[in-house]
Amino acid sequence: MQFFSVTKAPDAVLDYSIDWTKWLNGDSIIDSIWTIPVDSALGIVKSSIGGGLTTVVWVSGGIVGTVVPIVNQIVTTGTRQDSRTILMTIQDK
């Protein structure tokens, strides 16, 4: 599993993406599920798949001083499955 780190202000509603192109090696994404811990005070506003190669999630909320793992699990047309985690640090602007 690979990790990426980002920062976010609690009042921001922003998009975060993962580019799976190299890992896919010609395959494409048909399903993408994002999960966050229930007690994180973060909310997923919406998510999408871009061209079968990238995944995007829009996130709101959060508690200052926390680091929250946001996990993206994908399934491909070739039935491969994998996940990546974004470690989101919540901090004031």
SEDREN-314150 format. One record per atom (N, C-alpha, C): residue in three letters; residue number from 1; x, y, z. Coordinates in nm, 3 decimals. Layout:
// residues N
(ALA,NUM,(X,Y,Z))
...
// end
This chain:
// residues 93
(MET,1,(0.085,-0.117,0.000))
(MET,1,(0.000,0.000,0.000))
(MET,1,(0.089,0.124,0.000))
(GLN,2,(0.057,0.220,-0.083))
(GLN,2,(0.132,0.344,-0.089))
(GLN,2,(0.059,0.454,-0.015))
(PHE,3,(0.138,0.547,0.044))
(PHE,3,(0.082,0.658,0.119))
(PHE,3,(0.124,0.789,0.055))
(PHE,4,(0.034,0.887,0.060))
(PHE,4,(0.060,1.023,0.015))
(PHE,4,(0.019,1.115,0.129))
(SER,5,(0.090,1.224,0.150))
(SER,5,(0.057,1.317,0.258))
(SER,5,(0.010,1.450,0.201))
(VAL,6,(-0.096,1.504,0.260))
(VAL,6,(-0.149,1.636,0.223))
(VAL,6,(-0.194,1.708,0.349))
(THR,7,(-0.211,1.840,0.339))
(THR,7,(-0.268,1.918,0.448))
(THR,7,(-0.398,1.981,0.401))
(LYS,8,(-0.487,2.006,0.497))
(LYS,8,(-0.618,2.063,0.466))
(LYS,8,(-0.667,2.145,0.584))
(ALA,9,(-0.724,2.261,0.559))
(ALA,9,(-0.789,2.341,0.663))
(ALA,9,(-0.928,2.283,0.688))
(PRO,10,(-0.976,2.290,0.814))
(PRO,10,(-1.106,2.230,0.844))
(PRO,10,(-1.224,2.293,0.770))
(ASP,11,(-1.212,2.419,0.729))
(ASP,11,(-1.323,2.484,0.659))
(ASP,11,(-1.314,2.472,0.506))
(ALA,12,(-1.209,2.410,0.457))
(ALA,12,(-1.191,2.394,0.313))
(ALA,12,(-1.268,2.273,0.261))
(VAL,13,(-1.319,2.285,0.141))
(VAL,13,(-1.378,2.173,0.068))
(VAL,13,(-1.295,2.161,-0.060))
(LEU,14,(-1.210,2.057,-0.065))
(LEU,14,(-1.113,2.045,-0.173))
(LEU,14,(-1.113,1.906,-0.234))
(ASP,15,(-1.060,1.899,-0.357))
(ASP,15,(-1.048,1.771,-0.425))
(ASP,15,(-0.905,1.718,-0.414))
(TYR,16,(-0.895,1.586,-0.404))
(TYR,16,(-0.767,1.516,-0.397))
(TYR,16,(-0.775,1.399,-0.494))
(SER,17,(-0.666,1.377,-0.568))
(SER,17,(-0.672,1.272,-0.668))
(SER,17,(-0.552,1.178,-0.658))
(ILE,18,(-0.572,1.059,-0.711))
(ILE,18,(-0.465,0.960,-0.722))
(ILE,18,(-0.457,0.919,-0.869))
(ASP,19,(-0.338,0.929,-0.925))
(ASP,19,(-0.315,0.888,-1.064))
(ASP,19,(-0.263,0.744,-1.063))
(TRP,20,(-0.343,0.653,-1.112))
(TRP,20,(-0.312,0.510,-1.113))
(TRP,20,(-0.250,0.465,-1.245))
(THR,21,(-0.224,0.556,-1.338))
(THR,21,(-0.185,0.522,-1.474))
(THR,21,(-0.071,0.420,-1.482))
(LYS,22,(0.040,0.445,-1.415))
(LYS,22,(0.155,0.354,-1.423))
(LYS,22,(0.120,0.216,-1.369))
(TRP,23,(0.050,0.211,-1.257))
(TRP,23,(0.014,0.083,-1.197))
(TRP,23,(-0.081,0.005,-1.286))
(LEU,24,(-0.172,0.073,-1.353))
(LEU,24,(-0.273,0.007,-1.436))
(LEU,24,(-0.213,-0.065,-1.557))
(ASN,25,(-0.104,-0.011,-1.612))
(ASN,25,(-0.036,-0.076,-1.724))
(ASN,25,(-0.133,-0.117,-1.835))
(GLY,26,(-0.219,-0.024,-1.878))
(GLY,26,(-0.313,-0.050,-1.986))
(GLY,26,(-0.452,-0.093,-1.940))
(ASP,27,(-0.469,-0.130,-1.815))
(ASP,27,(-0.599,-0.166,-1.759))
(ASP,27,(-0.673,-0.035,-1.727))
(SER,28,(-0.797,-0.043,-1.682))
(SER,28,(-0.868,0.078,-1.642))
(SER,28,(-0.955,0.051,-1.520))
(ILE,29,(-0.983,0.157,-1.446))
(ILE,29,(-1.059,0.148,-1.322))
(ILE,29,(-1.209,0.145,-1.353))
(ILE,30,(-1.280,0.050,-1.292))
(ILE,30,(-1.426,0.045,-1.308))
(ILE,30,(-1.499,0.073,-1.177))
(ASP,31,(-1.428,0.065,-1.064))
(ASP,31,(-1.491,0.094,-0.935))
(ASP,31,(-1.388,0.158,-0.842))
(SER,32,(-1.431,0.257,-0.768))
(SER,32,(-1.345,0.329,-0.675))
(SER,32,(-1.425,0.359,-0.549))
(ILE,33,(-1.376,0.312,-0.436))
(ILE,33,(-1.443,0.338,-0.308))
(ILE,33,(-1.344,0.408,-0.215))
(TRP,34,(-1.387,0.521,-0.161))
(TRP,34,(-1.308,0.597,-0.065))
(TRP,34,(-1.365,0.575,0.074))
(THR,35,(-1.278,0.554,0.173))
(THR,35,(-1.325,0.538,0.311))
(THR,35,(-1.243,0.626,0.404))
(ILE,36,(-1.311,0.675,0.507))
(ILE,36,(-1.247,0.756,0.611))
(ILE,36,(-1.296,0.705,0.746))
(PRO,37,(-1.215,0.722,0.852))
(PRO,37,(-1.261,0.681,0.985))
(PRO,37,(-1.386,0.760,1.026))
(VAL,38,(-1.479,0.693,1.088))
(VAL,38,(-1.606,0.755,1.128))
(VAL,38,(-1.584,0.872,1.225))
(ASP,39,(-1.487,0.860,1.314))
(ASP,39,(-1.465,0.963,1.417))
(ASP,39,(-1.374,1.077,1.373))
(SER,40,(-1.345,1.089,1.244))
(SER,40,(-1.248,1.187,1.197))
(SER,40,(-1.305,1.327,1.177))
(ALA,41,(-1.435,1.342,1.175))
(ALA,41,(-1.504,1.469,1.146))
(ALA,41,(-1.482,1.514,1.002))
(LEU,42,(-1.427,1.427,0.918))
(LEU,42,(-1.415,1.456,0.775))
(LEU,42,(-1.538,1.403,0.704))
(GLY,43,(-1.571,1.463,0.593))
(GLY,43,(-1.683,1.415,0.513))
(GLY,43,(-1.644,1.406,0.368))
(ILE,44,(-1.688,1.299,0.302))
(ILE,44,(-1.668,1.287,0.158))
(ILE,44,(-1.787,1.353,0.089))
(VAL,45,(-1.760,1.458,0.014))
(VAL,45,(-1.864,1.533,-0.055))
(VAL,45,(-1.906,1.459,-0.182))
(LYS,46,(-1.806,1.413,-0.259))
(LYS,46,(-1.833,1.334,-0.379))
(LYS,46,(-1.703,1.268,-0.424))
(SER,47,(-1.715,1.170,-0.511))
(SER,47,(-1.597,1.105,-0.567))
(SER,47,(-1.625,1.069,-0.711))
(SER,48,(-1.517,1.046,-0.787))
(SER,48,(-1.533,1.013,-0.928))
(SER,48,(-1.412,0.938,-0.979))
(ILE,49,(-1.427,0.883,-1.101))
(ILE,49,(-1.318,0.817,-1.173))
(ILE,49,(-1.294,0.899,-1.299))
(GLY,50,(-1.169,0.938,-1.321))
(GLY,50,(-1.136,1.021,-1.437))
(GLY,50,(-1.074,0.939,-1.549))
(GLY,51,(-1.148,0.915,-1.654))
(GLY,51,(-1.095,0.846,-1.771))
(GLY,51,(-1.049,0.704,-1.745))
(GLY,52,(-1.090,0.646,-1.635))
(GLY,52,(-1.048,0.511,-1.601))
(GLY,52,(-0.907,0.500,-1.549))
(LEU,53,(-0.840,0.616,-1.530))
(LEU,53,(-0.699,0.616,-1.489))
(LEU,53,(-0.672,0.686,-1.357))
(THR,54,(-0.760,0.776,-1.316))
(THR,54,(-0.742,0.850,-1.191))
(THR,54,(-0.869,0.841,-1.107))
(THR,55,(-0.851,0.860,-0.978))
(THR,55,(-0.965,0.867,-0.888))
(THR,55,(-0.960,1.000,-0.815))
(VAL,56,(-1.076,1.056,-0.787))
(VAL,56,(-1.085,1.188,-0.724))
(VAL,56,(-1.185,1.182,-0.610))
(VAL,57,(-1.152,1.248,-0.498))
(VAL,57,(-1.245,1.260,-0.387))
(VAL,57,(-1.247,1.406,-0.342))
(TRP,58,(-1.367,1.456,-0.311))
(TRP,58,(-1.385,1.590,-0.255))
(TRP,58,(-1.411,1.571,-0.105))
(VAL,59,(-1.333,1.642,-0.021))
(VAL,59,(-1.338,1.623,0.124))
(VAL,59,(-1.369,1.754,0.194))
(SER,60,(-1.450,1.746,0.300))
(SER,60,(-1.482,1.863,0.382))
(SER,60,(-1.458,1.830,0.529))
(GLY,61,(-1.447,1.935,0.611))
(GLY,61,(-1.440,1.918,0.755))
(GLY,61,(-1.303,1.880,0.808))
(GLY,62,(-1.304,1.822,0.928))
(GLY,62,(-1.181,1.780,0.995))
(GLY,62,(-1.159,1.852,1.126))
(ILE,63,(-1.077,1.794,1.211))
(ILE,63,(-1.043,1.851,1.342))
(ILE,63,(-0.896,1.889,1.341))
(VAL,64,(-0.867,2.017,1.369))
(VAL,64,(-0.730,2.068,1.369))
(VAL,64,(-0.641,1.981,1.459))
(GLY,65,(-0.523,1.947,1.405))
(GLY,65,(-0.425,1.869,1.481))
(GLY,65,(-0.435,1.719,1.459))
(THR,66,(-0.530,1.674,1.379))
(THR,66,(-0.542,1.530,1.355))
(THR,66,(-0.483,1.493,1.220))
(VAL,67,(-0.441,1.368,1.209))
(VAL,67,(-0.396,1.311,1.083))
(VAL,67,(-0.492,1.197,1.051))
(VAL,68,(-0.557,1.207,0.937))
(VAL,68,(-0.664,1.113,0.903))
(VAL,68,(-0.626,1.034,0.778))
(PRO,69,(-0.630,0.900,0.785))
(PRO,69,(-0.607,0.821,0.664))
(PRO,69,(-0.734,0.813,0.579))
(ILE,70,(-0.721,0.849,0.453))
(ILE,70,(-0.831,0.837,0.357))
(ILE,70,(-0.788,0.729,0.257))
(VAL,71,(-0.860,0.619,0.254))
(VAL,71,(-0.820,0.503,0.173))
(VAL,71,(-0.905,0.496,0.046))
(ASN,72,(-0.836,0.474,-0.066))
(ASN,72,(-0.903,0.455,-0.195))
(ASN,72,(-0.877,0.311,-0.242))
(GLN,73,(-0.984,0.233,-0.249))
(GLN,73,(-0.978,0.095,-0.299))
(GLN,73,(-1.036,0.094,-0.440))
(ILE,74,(-0.962,0.035,-0.535))
(ILE,74,(-1.012,0.029,-0.672))
(ILE,74,(-1.024,-0.115,-0.721))
(VAL,75,(-1.107,-0.131,-0.825))
(VAL,75,(-1.119,-0.256,-0.900))
(VAL,75,(-1.105,-0.219,-1.046))
(THR,76,(-1.034,-0.301,-1.123))
(THR,76,(-1.012,-0.272,-1.265))
(THR,76,(-1.094,-0.365,-1.355))
(THR,77,(-1.096,-0.331,-1.483))
(THR,77,(-1.166,-0.416,-1.579))
(THR,77,(-1.105,-0.555,-1.584))
(GLY,78,(-0.978,-0.567,-1.551))
(GLY,78,(-0.910,-0.696,-1.546))
(GLY,78,(-0.923,-0.765,-1.412))
(THR,79,(-1.012,-0.717,-1.326))
(THR,79,(-1.043,-0.768,-1.191))
(THR,79,(-0.928,-0.754,-1.091))
(ARG,80,(-0.830,-0.671,-1.122))
(ARG,80,(-0.726,-0.644,-1.022))
(ARG,80,(-0.781,-0.548,-0.918))
(GLN,81,(-0.728,-0.559,-0.796))
(GLN,81,(-0.769,-0.471,-0.687))
(GLN,81,(-0.645,-0.421,-0.614))
(ASP,82,(-0.652,-0.297,-0.569))
(ASP,82,(-0.543,-0.239,-0.491))
(ASP,82,(-0.597,-0.118,-0.417))
(SER,83,(-0.515,-0.064,-0.328))
(SER,83,(-0.557,0.056,-0.254))
(SER,83,(-0.438,0.148,-0.233))
(ARG,84,(-0.470,0.274,-0.214))
(ARG,84,(-0.372,0.378,-0.180))
(ARG,84,(-0.433,0.460,-0.066))
(THR,85,(-0.346,0.515,0.018))
(THR,85,(-0.392,0.594,0.132))
(THR,85,(-0.336,0.735,0.125))
(ILE,86,(-0.424,0.832,0.144))
(ILE,86,(-0.383,0.971,0.160))
(ILE,86,(-0.387,1.002,0.309))
(LEU,87,(-0.273,1.041,0.364))
(LEU,87,(-0.268,1.083,0.505))
(LEU,87,(-0.292,1.234,0.508))
(MET,88,(-0.410,1.272,0.558))
(MET,88,(-0.451,1.412,0.556))
(MET,88,(-0.432,1.474,0.694))
(THR,89,(-0.343,1.573,0.701))
(THR,89,(-0.320,1.648,0.824))
(THR,89,(-0.412,1.768,0.823))
(ILE,90,(-0.493,1.782,0.929))
(ILE,90,(-0.585,1.894,0.938))
(ILE,90,(-0.517,2.005,1.018))
(GLN,91,(-0.503,2.123,0.955))
(GLN,91,(-0.438,2.236,1.021))
(GLN,91,(-0.503,2.365,0.977))
(ASP,92,(-0.495,2.466,1.063))
(ASP,92,(-0.548,2.599,1.028))
(ASP,92,(-0.464,2.656,0.914))
(LYS,93,(-0.526,2.747,0.840))
(LYS,93,(-0.456,2.813,0.729))
(LYS,93,(-0.340,2.895,0.778))
// end
